[in-house]
Amino acid sequence: MDIADIATREFVEVDAGKRLGKVRSIFERENPKGIIVTDDGEYAGVITQKHSSSLTSRTTPRPAR
């Protein structure tokens, strides 16, 4: 198999400083397989929809008891 057969040149890119809520809205609006994260134009990582959901659940404050 050739990687060119499954790879795409079309991708969504966000800056590392982008708020997670904005990233999640990109998943809802554009439905990408993943989002490329850059920091000052340099590659910093990839976020998948599964990653964004798990990050939100871990960072959401729990109500005080």
Summary of the structure (lengths in Angstrom):
residues: 65
radius of gyration: 14.3
end to end distance: 55.1
largest distance: 55.2
contacts: 119
relative contact order: 0.18
helix: 38%
strand: 23%
